[in-house]
Amino acid sequence: MDDDLFGDEELEDDEPSGAAAAEAEPEPEFSSVYEFVEDHLSLLYARKWEFAGKSRLWCRRWFEHAEAVSRLEAVWRAYESLRLDPTLGMSVWWRDHLDPHMNALTNPEGPFEGCSPDAHNPRTAAMPCDRMDDDFVRAVMGVDGA
């Protein structure tokens, strides 16, 4: 009986590992949310922008609105992932990501509320929020106050 069942034969692993796995990961189509909005979304999401009637609002300086940057970054990251799904990816992206975020962003009471085609008006008031005192935090955490 041969003690060396596999001989000197080396087995190949079909799964990429280490550097090979990193190389197998697709590159993003856009390098940043800013490039994504300027080069893709602004062309893709063409609408009639009625500022006087305020049916939907957009700010040319969207990048100065924290909520817009956060939402559009989420939309961009979802796009980069879902574009790789050739069957339902883009449908899911539109339905679950782009449409809800754009509806929130362009809502007349949304982050661009004070903006117009000629003027950027950043919101200055943060959402009202009281700070929790130490006793409350200890009570919530179940920690005895010393």
Stockholm file with secondary structure:
# STOCKHOLM 1.0

chainA/1-146         MDDDLFGDEELEDDEPSGAAAAEAEPEPEFSSVYEFVEDHLSLLYARKWEFAGKSRLWCRRWFEHAEAVSRLEAVWRAYESLRLDPTLGMSVWWRDHLDPHMNALTNPEGPFEGCSPDAHNPRTAAMPCDRMDDDFVRAVMGVDGA
#=GR chainA/1-146 SS CCSCTTTTCCCCCSSCCTHHHHHHSCCCSSSSHHHHIIIIIHHHSCCCCCTTTTSSCCCTTGGGCHHHHHHHHHHHHHHHHHTTCTTTHHHHIIIIIIHHHHHHHHSTTSTTTTCCSSCCCCCCCCCCCCCCCHHHHHHHHTCCCC
#=GC SS_cons         CCSCTTTTCCCCCSSCCTHHHHHHSCCCSSSSHHHHIIIIIHHHSCCCCCTTTTSSCCCTTGGGCHHHHHHHHHHHHHHHHHTTCTTTHHHHIIIIIIHHHHHHHHSTTSTTTTCCSSCCCCCCCCCCCCCCCHHHHHHHHTCCCC
//
